[in-house]
């Protein structure tokens, strides 16, 4: 009987250990001066599926911690919406496909998954038809040939804004009208080499 109880206890301990969560930590700083950036969200997605897992936010020292992670491999990225910084995946990658894998073990802490963020640019403008009438509900995507894309949908005044863009690239800006319209897909290019607001496109 004692042997059976011991085996049950060992199996229970193994089961508990397997479910202990892991953690990812690191810092987020500015690449212009190396200073910590507070209030930046950092999130983890499962590497194979892209399923969101958990997130954290940087403190006054730029430090973040993402806890509650199952033992797995993840893609880690910053959430920069509403900030002046460009979006980025670890390790210094622009898109999901190229993100470096980050491994997490049960009950362990994976440290130094850090980011150095550059200032971002934005591309904005108004979509009109040939008669000069602003067009709403038009999807406008801004991207570069290395696979980075982001976008926005035009408002009632035809205005769009692609924000948090990494600088140093020539962007394709593509307007996709609603499928039930008679308009064609339209494309322009914008050179984004400084962290400015590129308007009137």
Secondary structure as UniProt FT lines:
FT   HELIX           2..19
FT   STRAND          22..30
FT   TURN            31..33
FT   TURN            38..39
FT   STRAND          41..46
FT   TURN            47..49
FT   STRAND          52..57
FT   TURN            60..61
FT   STRAND          63..69
FT   STRAND          72..79
FT   TURN            81..82
FT   TURN            90..92
FT   HELIX           96..98
FT   STRAND          102..104
FT   TURN            106..107
FT   STRAND          109..110
FT   STRAND          115..117
FT   STRAND          121..126
FT   TURN            130..131
FT   STRAND          139..143
FT   TURN            145..146
FT   STRAND          149..153
FT   TURN            156..157
FT   STRAND          159..165
FT   STRAND          169..176
FT   TURN            179..180
FT   STRAND          186..192
FT   STRAND          197..198
//
